[in-house]
Amino acid sequence: MKIAKTYALYSALILSLALILTASVWFSKKTQEQYQIKQEQISVFERYKAVLNLESTAIRQITHDYSRWDEMVDFVHKQDLSWSKDNLEPMIPTFHLSYIFVFDTSKKQVYSHKNKEADSINLDLSTFVPHSSSFKEFFYFENGKFIQFFLAPIQYSADLERTGETKGFLVLGRIFDDAFLEKMEQITLGHSSLSRNTDHPSLGEHFHLPLSSLSDDVIGYIDFYHTPSVLLFITELQNSIAFAGIIIILCVIVLFYALTHTVIFTPIKRISMALKTHQLGYIVGLSRQEHELGEIAHLICEHEKQTQLLEHYKEAIDENTIVSKTDTKGIITYANDQFVAISGYSREELVGKPHNIVRHPDNLQSFFKEMWVTLKEGKTWKGVVKNRRKDGSSYYVKSVIMPLLDEQGNIQEYIAIRYDVSELFEQVEHLRKEKLIELPSRKVLFEVIEHATMPHLAILNICGFRDINTLHGQAFGDLYLRHLAIKIKQLMSKSWQLFHLQSDEFALFCDSSLPDQAFNDECQHLLAVLSHEGLFIQQAFYPLSLRFGIANGREYLYNRAEIAMKEARIAHKAFVIYDDDKGFEERLQKDIQWNETIRNALKENRFTIFLQEIVPLHVKGEERKKYEVLIRLIDTDGHIISPFHFIDLAKRMHLYDQLTRFVLQEGFRAAVELHCDISINITKEDILNQETTAYLMNLLEQSPTLKGRITLELVESEGIEDSVDVQTFIQKARAHGCLLAIDDFGTGYSNFEYLLRLKVDFIKIDGSLIKHLDTDVNAYATVKTITHFAKNLGILVVAEFVHKKEILEKVQELGIDYAQGFYLHEPSPKPKIKSSHASN
C-alpha cells in the first residue's frame, strides 16, 4: 500500500496547491498577464522550431544512412537503374519526399527522381564547396514553391569517421507546401506562412525563421503567428469563475478520494497480496476486465507465463548443453552440471578461477586474441574450441559466447553455451589413422632433384592396386600403402629418401657418389625382398607385385625415370633402367618437345579456358551460376589438349606461374561477361610466388563488383595450413571479398584441423571418394563423416566427379550442397556458355 498512499498524498497536495493558486489569483493583481501571453507565444514558437527540427532530423538521418551504402558508391560510378528502382525510388513514398538527386565527385548530376506531383527542376551544386564529413541543409525556390534539400557526401560504410575521399553526393528534397504547414499547425497550435526575402515584413513583434540557400543566402522566411485565445479568454473570465472554481475543487477532492480508494487503492492492495502469496486467481480474474488495471493484470499474467517459460528454457539448456558465465576479466562465476562433468573439475575448483583452466595448449594465442576482440566489441563469437580436462585429456566443443550488457550498454559478464562435438573429432581421428603415413610429396622431390649434384632416382609402382581397392575397400587400400611405406623404410639405405608421388606410386632418391650400378643393384635387391616377403596386415599375408623405373644423372632425371616406368608397364617388366641405347631418348625428346610446345603456346596466346558448372542441389530460387575455371591448350592444328598432358611438365619447367596468371585473368573476365561466380585453383606454389599474388590482388582491386563472387580453391599441399605466408595471403584475399575452398578434400594431406585453421567456406570432396560412392561402403562412410563435420562448422560441401545418375542420387541422399561432374555439365568454352546464358 505504500504506492497507493503516496499517490493519495501527492494527489491531495496537488489539489491543495491548485486551491491555493486559484485563491491567490483571485486576490492578486494581474500585472503579469501580458508577460504570460508573450511567454506563451515564445514557448509555442520554440515548440514549432523543435517540431520542425525533428522533422528535418529524420530526413537528415535517412540521407546520412543511404549515403554510407557501399552500393551507393557503385551507383555513382555505374548507374544501375534496376538497383535504383528497388532501392532509391521507394524512398519517395516511404519518407514523403519529393526529389532524389545523385551527383558524382565533380558535382555533375548522374541520377534524379521525383514524385508525380512535383515539378521538374534543375538542381545546380556548382556553388557548393564541400568539406570533410560535411552535411548541408538548404532551401530552393522554384515555380512559386520552397523546397527543402538535405545533402550528404557519399562514402564507403567502412569509413566510420567519414574522413576518406568523397565518392559523390546524395541530395533528398521535400516541398514546403500548404499541406506541410497545416500539419505543423495541428502539432504546434501555431500558424505559419511562407514569404520571399523581398516582401518579408519587418515587425518588432514578428516571429520568423530564415530559409538559407546553398550559398547561405537568405531567400525567404517562415512567418509564425500565435494568438493565445484560451489564455485571453481565461483572463477575461477568471474574476467570474474563480469563486465557482474553489467550490468545484473542494467537491472534486472528496469525490477523488472516494473513487481512488474504490477503483485504485483496493485493487492495488489485492494485486500486491496475490503476488506475495503467488495465488494469482484475483489477478487472472482482473485481467479479463477492459480497463487500465485489467491491462496491468494481463501484463502480470503474461510476465508470469514468460518467467515460467524462461525457467523451462534454462532447465533445458542446463540439461543438454555446457554452460558457464564469467566476469569481464574471464573469471568463472557460474558453471552448470554439464560443464563440471565434462571438465573433470568440481564446481568449487571452477568458480572463481580463470576460464583458461580448461584451455588446451594446442590452441594458438591468435585464436583467443581474435575471440576477445570480437567479444569486447559487444558481438557474439562462434567457433569450435579444443579444451583440456583435469586429467589432461582433450575434448572439443562448439561454442557460442555472448556478452551480457547493462542498461548503459556496458559489458557486465559473458555467457558461453557449448555443445560437445568430441565424438565427431574421434571419428575424424579414426579416419586419419587409417590414412597413409605422411611422406614428402612430388613437389618436394622436384626441389631436391634441382639442388642435387649426383642424383639417383627410382619410381616404384604397385601392380594391380586398383584391384586391391576394389576387392577390400579404400580404407584397406590406404592401410596397405602405409604398411608398404613402413616396409620400404625399414629395408632401404639410411641415406636414401622415400617420397609418395600419388596413390599407388612412390619414389626412392639418393644423392651421393654411389655408382650407378650400385644404386641399380640395391634397388633390384629391394624389389626382390619386397616381392618375396610381401606384407602382413592384420595377421594376414598379402603378396606384393611392384615395378621399378630407374634413372641416374642430373639431366632430366625425373622425366627419364618416368619413361623407364612407362616402359616397365608396356613391356610388363618389374625392373627397367633408363638406357639411351634402347630408344628411351626418343621419349625424352617428346618431353622436351612438350616444353617447347608450352612455351610457344604462351608466346602465341594459344591457351584458353573451359568452364564447368558447380550445380546447387538444395538451393531454392534463382541465383547466379557458379563455374570452375579449367585451362586448355590449343595446338597448331586447332585441337584442344587437356592439362593432363602438360600441367606436371609446366611445373617442372617453372612455367606454371604463367599459366596461373592466365587462368586468373580469363576467369575474372568470364565472371564479368557472364555475370556468374567463378572458382579457381590456387596452389601453395602460387601463393608463395609474389608476382602471382600481386597480380591476383590487382585484379581484385580493379573488380570491386566481383566481391563475394570469386572462390579460391586451395589445392592440397603439405604444411599449407601452417605457412605464415599462406595465412597472410588468405587474410588479404578475404579482405577483398574472396571465398575460400579446399580442393580434393579427403586425400593426401587434407585433414579436419585444416578446416579449423583456414576457416574455409567450401570443401570439395575428392573424386576418388565420390566416383565409387554407390558401390564402396567405406567411401560412403568417409563422405558421410566429412559432410557431417562440415555442416557442423557451417561449411558448404561440393561433390566432384559426379559422372552418373546413381552417384548423384547418393550425393543428394547425404545432403551435400553442390555437385560437379560430366553427368551434370561437361566443361565448355566460354562462347558456348555465353550462348547458353543468352538463350536462357
C-alpha positions in Angstrom: 0.0 0.0 0.0 3.0 2.4 0.0 2.5 3.3 -3.6 -1.3 3.9 -3.1 -0.7 6.0 0.0 2.0 8.0 -1.7 -0.2 8.5 -4.7 -3.1 9.8 -2.5 -0.8 12.1 -0.6 0.6 13.6 -3.7 -2.9 14.0 -5.2 -4.1 15.8 -2.1 -1.0 18.1 -2.2 -1.6 18.9 -5.9 -5.3 19.7 -5.3 -4.4 21.8 -2.3 -1.8 23.7 -4.2 -4.4 24.2 -7.0 -6.8 25.6 -4.5 -4.2 28.0 -3.0 -3.2 29.0 -6.5 -6.8 29.8 -7.5 -7.3 31.9 -4.4 -4.0 33.7 -4.9 -5.1 34.5 -8.5 -8.4 35.8 -7.1 -6.7 38.2 -4.7 -3.6 39.1 -6.7 -3.1 41.8 -9.2 -3.0 40.9 -12.9 0.1 42.8 -13.8 1.8 39.7 -15.4 -1.0 38.9 -17.9 0.8 40.4 -20.9 4.0 38.9 -19.9 2.4 35.4 -19.8 0.9 36.0 -23.2 4.3 36.9 -24.6 5.9 33.8 -22.9 3.3 31.5 -24.3 3.9 32.9 -27.8 7.6 32.3 -27.3 7.0 28.8 -26.0 4.8 27.9 -28.9 7.3 29.3 -31.3 10.1 27.3 -29.7 7.9 24.2 -29.9 7.3 25.0 -33.6 11.0 25.2 -34.2 11.6 22.0 -32.3 9.0 20.1 -34.2 10.3 21.5 -37.5 13.9 20.5 -36.5 12.6 17.0 -35.5 11.0 16.7 -39.0 14.3 17.6 -40.6 16.4 15.4 -38.3 14.6 12.3 -39.6 15.4 13.1 -43.2 18.9 14.1 -42.3 19.4 10.7 -40.7 17.9 9.0 -43.8 20.3 11.0 -46.0 23.2 10.0 -43.7 22.3 6.3 -43.7 21.8 6.0 -47.5 25.0 8.0 -48.3 27.0 5.3 -46.5 25.9 2.4 -48.6 28.7 0.7 -50.5 26.2 0.1 -53.2 25.6 3.9 -53.5 29.3 4.3 -54.2 29.0 1.7 -57.0 25.8 3.5 -58.3 27.7 6.9 -58.6 30.2 5.2 -61.0 27.8 3.0 -62.8 24.1 3.9 -62.7 22.2 0.6 -62.3 18.6 1.6 -63.0 17.2 -1.7 -61.7 19.1 -1.1 -58.4 17.8 2.5 -58.2 14.3 1.3 -58.9 14.5 -1.2 -56.0 16.5 0.9 -53.5 16.1 4.7 -54.3 12.7 5.2 -55.9 10.8 3.6 -52.9 12.3 6.4 -50.7 9.8 8.9 -52.3 6.6 7.4 -50.9 8.2 5.8 -47.8 9.7 9.0 -46.4 7.3 11.5 -48.1 10.0 13.0 -50.2 9.6 15.0 -53.5 13.0 14.7 -55.1 16.1 12.4 -55.1 19.4 13.5 -56.8 22.8 11.8 -57.0 25.9 13.7 -58.1 29.4 12.5 -58.8 32.5 14.0 -57.2 32.7 16.7 -59.9 29.2 17.8 -58.8 27.7 16.5 -62.0 24.2 15.2 -61.7 24.1 11.4 -62.6 20.6 10.5 -61.3 17.3 12.2 -60.4 13.9 11.1 -59.5 10.7 12.9 -58.3 7.2 12.1 -57.3 4.3 12.6 -59.8 3.1 15.9 -58.2 6.4 17.6 -58.1 7.6 19.9 -60.9 10.9 19.2 -62.7 13.8 21.3 -61.5 17.5 21.6 -62.4 19.5 21.5 -59.2 22.9 23.0 -59.5 25.7 22.3 -56.9 28.4 24.2 -58.7 28.5 26.9 -55.9 28.7 24.2 -53.1 32.2 23.9 -51.5 32.3 20.5 -49.8 34.2 19.9 -46.5 35.3 16.7 -44.9 32.3 14.8 -43.4 30.1 17.8 -44.2 26.3 17.7 -44.4 24.3 20.6 -45.9 20.6 21.6 -45.4 19.4 24.3 -47.7 16.3 25.7 -49.5 15.5 26.3 -53.1 12.7 28.4 -54.6 11.2 27.4 -58.0 7.8 27.7 -59.6 6.4 29.6 -56.6 7.4 26.8 -54.1 10.0 26.5 -51.5 11.9 23.1 -51.5 14.0 21.9 -48.6 17.1 19.9 -49.6 19.4 17.6 -47.5 22.8 17.0 -48.9 25.3 14.3 -47.7 28.7 13.1 -49.1 28.7 9.5 -50.4 31.4 7.4 -48.8 32.1 3.8 -48.0 30.4 2.3 -45.0 33.8 1.2 -43.7 34.8 4.9 -43.4 33.2 5.3 -39.9 34.7 8.8 -39.3 33.8 9.9 -42.9 37.3 11.2 -43.4 38.0 9.5 -46.6 37.6 10.7 -50.2 34.1 11.7 -51.1 32.7 9.5 -53.8 29.7 11.7 -54.7 26.7 13.5 -53.2 23.2 12.3 -52.3 20.5 15.0 -52.2 16.9 14.4 -50.8 14.3 17.1 -51.1 10.7 17.8 -50.0 8.3 20.6 -50.9 7.2 23.1 -48.3 3.5 23.5 -49.3 0.3 24.3 -47.5 -0.3 20.7 -46.5 3.0 20.6 -44.7 2.3 23.9 -42.9 -1.2 22.7 -41.9 0.3 19.6 -40.4 2.8 21.7 -38.4 -0.1 23.9 -37.2 -2.0 20.8 -35.9 1.0 19.7 -34.0 2.1 23.0 -32.5 -1.1 25.1 -32.5 0.8 27.8 -34.2 0.0 29.4 -37.6 2.7 29.9 -40.2 3.2 31.1 -43.8 6.0 31.4 -46.3 7.3 34.6 -47.8 10.1 35.7 -50.1 13.0 37.7 -48.9 11.9 40.7 -50.9 8.3 41.0 -49.4 9.0 40.0 -45.8 7.7 42.4 -43.2 10.0 43.8 -40.5 7.7 44.0 -37.4 9.1 44.2 -33.9 6.7 41.5 -32.6 7.1 39.3 -35.6 8.4 35.7 -35.2 10.1 34.2 -38.2 12.7 31.6 -39.4 15.1 32.4 -42.2 15.4 30.0 -45.2 19.0 29.8 -46.5 20.1 28.8 -50.0 23.0 26.5 -50.9 25.3 29.6 -50.8 23.9 30.5 -47.4 22.0 33.5 -48.7 18.5 34.1 -47.1 15.9 33.5 -49.9 12.8 33.5 -47.7 11.2 33.1 -44.3 8.7 31.0 -42.4 6.5 33.6 -40.7 4.9 32.4 -37.4 1.8 33.7 -35.6 0.1 32.6 -32.3 -2.8 34.2 -30.6 -3.2 32.7 -27.1 -7.0 32.9 -27.3 -7.5 30.4 -24.5 -5.3 32.3 -22.1 -7.1 35.6 -23.0 -10.4 34.0 -22.5 -9.5 32.7 -19.1 -8.0 36.1 -18.2 -11.3 37.8 -19.1 -13.4 35.3 -17.2 -11.2 34.5 -14.2 -12.9 37.0 -11.9 -16.3 35.5 -12.5 -15.3 31.8 -12.3 -12.6 31.8 -9.6 -15.1 31.5 -6.8 -17.0 28.8 -8.5 -13.7 27.0 -9.1 -12.9 26.9 -5.4 -16.2 25.2 -4.7 -15.7 22.7 -7.5 -12.2 21.9 -6.4 -13.4 21.1 -2.8 -16.0 18.8 -4.3 -13.5 17.1 -6.5 -11.2 16.4 -3.6 -13.9 14.5 -1.8 -15.1 12.6 -4.9 -11.5 11.9 -6.0 -10.7 10.3 -2.7 -13.7 8.1 -2.7 -13.2 6.9 -6.3 -9.5 6.5 -5.9 -10.0 4.3 -2.8 -12.5 2.1 -4.6 -11.0 1.9 -8.1 -7.3 2.0 -7.3 -6.3 1.5 -3.7 -8.3 -1.7 -3.1 -7.3 -3.5 -6.4 -3.6 -2.5 -6.0 -3.7 -3.9 -2.4 -5.2 -7.2 -3.6 -2.7 -7.4 -6.5 0.1 -6.9 -4.1 -1.2 -9.6 -1.8 -1.7 -12.0 -4.7 1.9 -11.5 -5.9 3.3 -12.0 -2.4 1.4 -15.3 -1.9 1.7 -16.4 -5.6 -2.0 -17.0 -5.6 -2.9 -15.3 -8.9 -6.6 -16.1 -9.0 -7.6 -12.5 -8.4 -5.1 -11.2 -11.0 -6.4 -13.6 -13.6 -9.9 -12.5 -13.0 -8.9 -8.9 -13.1 -7.1 -9.4 -16.4 -10.4 -10.1 -18.1 -11.7 -6.6 -17.4 -11.3 -4.0 -20.1 -9.7 -1.1 -18.2 -6.2 0.1 -17.2 -5.9 -2.2 -14.2 -7.2 -5.1 -16.3 -4.4 -4.4 -18.8 -1.8 -4.3 -15.9 -3.2 -7.6 -14.5 -3.0 -9.1 -18.0 0.6 -8.0 -18.4 1.4 -9.5 -15.0 -0.1 -12.8 -16.1 1.9 -12.7 -19.3 5.0 -11.9 -17.4 4.5 -14.9 -15.1 4.0 -17.2 -18.1 7.2 -15.9 -19.7 9.1 -16.3 -16.5 7.9 -19.9 -16.2 8.8 -20.5 -19.9 12.3 -19.0 -19.4 12.8 -21.3 -16.4 11.9 -24.2 -18.6 14.4 -23.0 -21.3 17.1 -22.6 -18.7 16.4 -26.1 -17.4 16.6 -27.5 -20.9 19.8 -25.6 -21.7 21.4 -26.6 -18.4 20.4 -30.2 -19.0 21.6 -30.6 -22.6 24.4 -28.1 -23.1 27.6 -27.0 -21.4 27.0 -23.5 -19.8 29.3 -21.2 -17.9 29.5 -17.5 -17.1 32.5 -15.3 -16.5 33.1 -11.7 -15.4 34.7 -9.2 -17.7 38.2 -10.5 -16.7 37.4 -14.1 -17.7 36.9 -15.3 -14.1 34.3 -18.1 -13.9 31.2 -17.1 -11.9 28.8 -19.9 -12.9 29.3 -23.5 -14.1 26.4 -25.9 -14.8 26.5 -29.6 -14.1 27.4 -30.4 -17.7 30.5 -28.2 -17.6 31.5 -29.8 -14.3 31.1 -33.3 -15.7 33.0 -32.8 -19.0 35.8 -30.8 -17.5 36.5 -33.2 -14.7 36.8 -30.4 -12.1 34.4 -29.9 -9.2 32.3 -26.8 -9.2 34.4 -25.4 -6.3 37.5 -25.8 -8.4 36.0 -24.0 -11.3 34.1 -21.0 -9.8 36.5 -18.1 -9.1 39.2 -19.4 -11.4 40.2 -18.0 -14.9 38.4 -19.8 -17.7 41.7 -20.8 -19.2 41.8 -23.5 -16.6 40.4 -25.7 -19.4 42.4 -24.2 -22.3 44.3 -26.7 -24.4 47.9 -25.7 -25.3 47.2 -26.7 -28.9 45.1 -23.6 -29.4 47.0 -20.7 -30.9 47.2 -17.4 -29.0 46.0 -15.6 -32.1 42.8 -17.7 -31.9 41.9 -16.4 -28.5 43.0 -12.9 -29.4 40.6 -12.8 -32.2 37.8 -14.1 -29.9 38.4 -11.4 -27.3 38.5 -8.7 -29.9 35.0 -9.8 -31.1 33.6 -10.1 -27.6 34.9 -6.7 -26.3 33.1 -5.1 -29.3 29.9 -6.4 -27.8 29.4 -9.0 -30.5 28.7 -12.7 -30.3 31.5 -15.1 -31.0 31.0 -18.6 -32.5 33.6 -21.3 -33.1 35.0 -24.8 -32.3 37.4 -24.9 -29.3 39.7 -27.7 -28.2 39.7 -27.9 -24.3 41.6 -30.0 -21.8 40.1 -31.9 -18.9 41.5 -32.0 -15.4 43.1 -35.4 -16.2 44.9 -33.9 -19.3 42.7 -35.5 -21.9 41.1 -33.3 -24.6 37.6 -32.7 -25.8 36.0 -30.4 -28.5 33.1 -28.1 -28.0 31.1 -26.0 -30.5 30.8 -22.7 -28.6 28.6 -19.6 -28.7 29.8 -16.8 -26.4 27.7 -13.7 -25.8 28.4 -10.6 -23.8 25.7 -9.5 -21.4 25.2 -5.8 -21.3 23.7 -3.4 -18.7 21.2 -0.6 -19.3 24.1 1.7 -20.5 25.4 -0.9 -23.0 28.5 -1.7 -20.9 29.6 -5.4 -20.7 28.8 -6.9 -17.3 29.7 -10.5 -17.9 29.9 -13.2 -20.6 27.8 -16.4 -21.0 29.1 -19.4 -23.0 26.8 -22.1 -24.3 28.6 -25.2 -25.8 27.9 -28.5 -27.5 30.2 -31.4 -27.1 31.4 -32.5 -30.6 34.3 -34.7 -29.3 32.6 -37.8 -30.9 32.8 -36.2 -34.3 36.5 -35.5 -33.8 37.1 -39.0 -32.6 35.5 -40.3 -35.9 37.8 -37.9 -37.8 40.9 -39.2 -35.9 39.9 -42.7 -36.6 39.7 -41.9 -40.3 43.1 -40.1 -40.2 44.8 -43.1 -38.6 43.6 -45.2 -41.5 45.3 -42.9 -44.0 48.7 -43.2 -45.5 51.6 -42.1 -43.3 52.8 -38.7 -44.2 55.8 -38.7 -46.7 57.3 -35.8 -48.7 55.4 -35.1 -51.9 56.2 -34.9 -55.6 56.9 -31.2 -55.3 59.5 -31.7 -52.6 61.1 -34.3 -54.8 61.4 -31.8 -57.6 63.1 -29.3 -55.3 65.5 -31.9 -54.0 66.4 -33.0 -57.6 67.0 -29.4 -58.6 69.7 -29.0 -55.9 71.3 -32.4 -56.2 74.8 -33.0 -57.5 74.9 -36.8 -58.1 71.3 -37.9 -58.0 69.8 -41.4 -58.5 66.0 -42.0 -58.7 63.7 -45.0 -58.7 60.0 -44.7 -59.2 58.0 -47.6 -57.6 54.5 -48.6 -58.8 52.2 -51.2 -57.2 50.8 -53.5 -59.8 47.0 -54.1 -59.6 46.5 -51.6 -56.7 43.1 -50.7 -58.2 42.0 -54.3 -57.7 43.1 -54.2 -54.1 40.9 -51.1 -53.5 38.0 -52.8 -55.4 38.2 -56.1 -53.5 39.0 -54.9 -50.0 37.8 -51.3 -50.0 39.6 -47.9 -49.9 40.3 -48.0 -46.2 42.2 -51.2 -46.5 44.0 -49.8 -49.6 45.3 -46.9 -47.5 46.4 -49.4 -44.8 48.1 -51.4 -47.5 50.1 -48.3 -48.6 51.0 -47.4 -45.1 52.4 -50.9 -44.4 54.3 -50.8 -47.7 55.9 -47.4 -46.9 57.0 -48.7 -43.5 58.4 -51.8 -45.0 60.4 -49.8 -47.7 61.8 -47.5 -45.0 63.0 -50.5 -43.0 64.8 -52.0 -46.0 66.3 -49.0 -47.8 69.6 -47.4 -47.1 69.5 -44.7 -44.3 71.0 -42.1 -46.7 68.1 -42.6 -49.2 64.8 -40.7 -49.1 61.3 -42.1 -49.7 58.6 -39.9 -51.4 54.9 -40.5 -52.0 54.1 -39.3 -55.6 50.4 -40.4 -55.9 48.1 -43.1 -54.6 50.0 -46.2 -55.8 53.4 -44.6 -56.6 56.5 -44.0 -54.5 60.0 -42.7 -55.3 63.4 -43.6 -53.9 66.0 -40.9 -54.1 69.8 -40.9 -53.4 72.2 -38.0 -53.8 75.7 -39.4 -53.3 78.8 -40.6 -55.1 77.3 -44.1 -55.2 78.0 -45.6 -58.6 75.0 -46.0 -60.9 75.3 -49.8 -61.0 75.5 -50.0 -57.2 72.2 -47.9 -56.9 70.6 -50.1 -59.5 71.7 -53.3 -57.7 70.4 -52.1 -54.4 67.0 -51.2 -55.9 66.9 -54.7 -57.6 67.7 -56.3 -54.2 64.9 -54.2 -52.5 62.5 -55.3 -55.2 63.4 -59.0 -54.7 63.0 -58.8 -50.9 59.6 -57.0 -51.1 58.3 -59.4 -53.8 59.4 -62.4 -51.7 58.3 -61.3 -48.3 55.1 -59.5 -49.2 53.1 -57.7 -46.5 51.5 -58.9 -43.2 48.4 -56.9 -42.5 46.0 -57.7 -39.6 47.7 -61.1 -39.2 47.1 -62.0 -42.9 49.7 -62.3 -45.7 49.3 -60.3 -48.9 51.7 -60.7 -51.9 53.4 -57.7 -53.4 53.9 -57.1 -57.1 56.0 -54.0 -57.9 57.5 -52.2 -60.9 60.7 -50.1 -60.7 61.7 -47.4 -63.2 65.4 -46.3 -62.6 67.3 -43.2 -63.8 70.7 -41.8 -62.9 72.3 -38.4 -63.6 71.1 -34.8 -63.3 69.8 -34.2 -66.8 66.0 -34.7 -67.0 66.2 -37.2 -64.1 62.5 -37.4 -63.3 61.5 -37.4 -66.9 63.8 -40.3 -67.6 62.6 -42.2 -64.5 59.0 -41.8 -65.7 60.0 -43.0 -69.2 61.6 -46.1 -67.6 58.4 -46.7 -65.6 56.2 -46.4 -68.7 58.4 -48.9 -70.4 58.0 -51.3 -67.5 54.2 -51.0 -67.8 54.2 -51.5 -71.5 56.6 -54.4 -71.5 55.2 -55.9 -68.3 58.6 -55.9 -66.7 59.3 -55.5 -63.0 62.6 -53.6 -63.3 63.6 -51.1 -66.1 66.7 -48.8 -66.1 66.7 -45.8 -68.4 69.1 -46.6 -71.3 69.8 -44.1 -74.1 70.7 -47.0 -76.4 67.2 -48.6 -76.1 65.1 -45.9 -77.7 64.4 -44.1 -74.4 66.0 -41.0 -75.8 63.2 -40.6 -78.3 60.6 -40.4 -75.4 62.7 -37.9 -73.5 62.8 -35.8 -76.6 59.0 -35.8 -76.6 59.1 -34.3 -73.1 61.5 -31.7 -74.4 59.1 -31.0 -77.3 56.2 -30.6 -74.9 58.3 -28.0 -73.1 58.7 -26.1 -76.4 55.0 -26.5 -77.1 54.0 -24.9 -73.8 56.5 -22.0 -74.3 55.3 -21.4 -77.9 51.6 -21.6 -76.8 52.3 -18.9 -74.2 54.0 -16.7 -76.7 51.3 -17.2 -79.3 48.3 -16.9 -76.9 47.2 -20.5 -77.7 45.8 -21.2 -74.2 42.1 -20.9 -73.4 39.7 -21.6 -70.6 36.8 -24.1 -70.3 34.1 -23.7 -67.6 32.4 -26.5 -65.7 29.3 -25.6 -63.7 29.1 -26.3 -60.0 25.4 -27.2 -59.6 23.5 -26.3 -56.4 21.4 -29.3 -55.2 19.2 -27.9 -52.5 19.0 -24.1 -53.2 15.6 -22.7 -53.9 15.0 -19.7 -56.1 17.2 -18.2 -58.8 20.9 -17.4 -58.2 24.0 -16.8 -60.2 25.6 -19.8 -61.9 28.9 -20.9 -60.5 31.7 -22.4 -62.6 35.1 -23.8 -62.1 37.7 -22.4 -64.5 39.8 -25.0 -66.3 42.8 -24.4 -68.6 43.2 -25.9 -72.1 45.9 -25.7 -74.7 45.2 -25.2 -78.4 47.8 -26.9 -80.6 48.8 -25.5 -84.0 46.1 -27.6 -85.7 43.4 -26.2 -83.5 42.9 -29.3 -81.4 42.0 -28.8 -77.7 44.5 -30.5 -75.3 43.7 -31.4 -71.7 46.1 -30.1 -68.9 46.7 -33.8 -68.0 49.3 -33.8 -70.8 51.2 -30.7 -69.8 50.5 -29.4 -66.3 53.1 -31.5 -64.4 55.7 -30.7 -67.0 54.9 -27.0 -66.7 55.6 -27.2 -63.0 58.9 -28.9 -63.6 59.9 -26.3 -66.2 58.9 -23.3 -64.0 56.1 -22.2 -66.4 53.2 -23.0 -64.0 53.0 -19.4 -62.6 52.4 -18.0 -66.1 49.6 -20.5 -66.6 48.1 -19.5 -63.2 48.1 -15.8 -64.1 46.4 -16.6 -67.5 43.7 -18.5 -65.7 43.1 -15.7 -63.2 42.9 -13.1 -66.0 40.4 -15.1 -68.1 38.4 -16.3 -65.1 37.8 -12.7 -63.9 36.8 -11.7 -67.4 34.4 -14.6 -67.6 32.8 -13.6 -64.3 32.1 -10.1 -65.6 30.9 -11.1 -69.0 28.7 -14.0 -67.9 27.6 -12.3 -64.6 28.5 -15.6 -62.8 30.6 -16.8 -59.8 33.9 -18.5 -60.6 36.1 -20.9 -58.8 39.9 -21.0 -59.5 42.6 -23.5 -58.3 45.4 -22.0 -56.3 48.4 -24.0 -55.1 50.9 -23.2 -52.4 53.4 -22.5 -55.1 51.1 -19.8 -56.5 50.7 -18.3 -53.1 54.5 -18.2 -52.4 55.0 -16.6 -55.9 54.9 -12.8 -55.1 54.3 -11.9 -58.8 51.2 -14.2 -58.9 49.7 -13.0 -55.6 50.3 -9.3 -56.6 48.6 -10.0 -59.9 45.6 -11.5 -58.2 45.3 -8.6 -55.7 45.5 -6.1 -58.5 42.6 -7.9 -60.3 40.5 -7.9 -57.1 41.1 -4.2 -56.6 40.1 -3.4 -60.2 36.9 -5.5 -59.9 35.1 -4.4 -56.8 31.8 -5.7 -58.3 33.1 -9.3 -58.0 33.3 -9.1 -54.2 31.9 -12.4 -52.9 31.9 -14.0 -56.4 35.4 -15.3 -56.5 36.3 -18.6 -54.8 39.9 -19.7 -54.5 40.3 -23.5 -54.3 43.4 -24.4 -52.3 45.0 -27.4 -53.8 46.3 -29.8 -51.1 49.9 -29.4 -50.1 51.9 -30.5 -47.2 52.1 -27.9 -44.4 49.9 -25.4 -46.2 47.8 -24.6 -43.1 50.9 -23.9 -41.1 52.5 -21.4 -43.5 52.6 -17.8 -42.3 52.7 -16.6 -46.0 49.6 -18.7 -46.7 47.8 -17.2 -43.7 48.7 -13.7 -44.8 47.6 -14.3 -48.3 44.2 -15.7 -47.1 43.6 -12.6 -44.9 44.3 -10.3 -47.8 42.1 -12.4 -50.2 39.2 -12.4 -47.7 39.6 -8.6 -47.2 38.9 -8.3 -50.9 35.8 -10.4 -50.7 37.2 -13.8 -51.9 35.6 -17.0 -50.7 37.9 -20.0 -49.8 37.6 -23.7 -50.7 39.7 -26.7 -50.2 40.1 -28.9 -53.3 40.3 -32.7 -53.4 39.4 -32.9 -49.7 39.7 -36.4 -48.2 43.0 -37.4 -49.8 46.7 -36.6 -49.3 47.4 -34.1 -46.5 43.8 -32.9 -46.2 42.6 -33.1 -42.6 39.9 -31.6 -40.4 42.2 -29.3 -38.4 43.0 -27.9 -41.9 39.3 -26.6 -41.9 39.5 -25.1 -38.4 42.7 -23.2 -39.1 41.9 -21.9 -42.6 38.2 -21.2 -41.8 37.0 -22.2 -45.3 33.6 -21.5 -47.0 33.6 -24.7 -49.1 35.2 -28.1 -49.3 35.3 -30.1 -52.5 35.3 -33.9 -51.7 37.8 -35.6 -53.9 36.5 -37.5 -57.0 38.3 -40.7 -55.9 35.8 -40.9 -53.0 32.8 -39.8 -55.0 33.2 -42.0 -58.1 32.6 -45.2 -56.2 30.0 -43.8 -53.8 27.3 -46.2 -55.0 29.4 -49.3 -54.6 32.1 -48.7 -52.0 30.7 -48.8 -48.4 33.9 -47.3 -46.9 33.9 -44.4 -49.4 30.2 -43.7 -48.5 31.0 -43.7 -44.7 34.0 -41.4 -45.3 32.0 -38.9 -47.3 29.2 -39.1 -44.8 31.6 -38.2 -41.9 33.2 -35.4 -43.9 29.8 -33.9 -44.8 28.5 -34.2 -41.2 31.7 -32.5 -39.9 31.5 -29.7 -42.5 27.8 -28.9 -41.8 28.5 -28.7 -38.1 31.1 -26.0 -38.9 28.7 -24.2 -41.3 30.9 -25.1 -44.3 29.3 -25.9 -47.7 30.2 -29.2 -49.4 30.8 -29.8 -53.1 31.0 -33.3 -54.6 33.3 -33.8 -57.6 33.3 -36.5 -60.3 29.5 -37.0 -60.4 29.6 -39.0 -63.6 26.3 -40.9 -63.5 22.7 -40.8 -62.1 23.4 -43.3 -59.2 26.2 -41.2 -57.9 24.1 -38.0 -58.0 21.3 -39.8 -56.0 23.8 -40.8 -53.3 25.2 -37.3 -53.2 21.7 -35.9 -52.7 20.9 -38.5 -50.1 23.9 -37.3 -48.0 22.7 -33.7 -48.1 25.7 -32.4 -50.0 25.1 -28.8 -51.2 26.7 -28.8 -54.7 27.7 -31.3 -57.3 30.2 -31.1 -60.2 30.8 -33.7 -62.9 30.2 -34.8 -66.5 26.7 -36.1 -65.7 25.6 -32.6 -64.8 27.7 -30.4 -67.1 30.7 -31.1 -69.4 33.5 -28.5 -69.4 32.7 -26.0 -72.2 34.4 -23.0 -73.8 33.2 -19.5 -72.8 31.4 -18.7 -76.1 29.3 -21.8 -75.7 28.5 -20.9 -72.1 27.7 -17.3 -73.2 25.2 -18.5 -75.9 23.6 -20.8 -73.3 23.1 -17.8 -71.0 21.6 -15.8 -73.8 19.1 -18.5 -74.7 18.0 -18.7 -71.0 
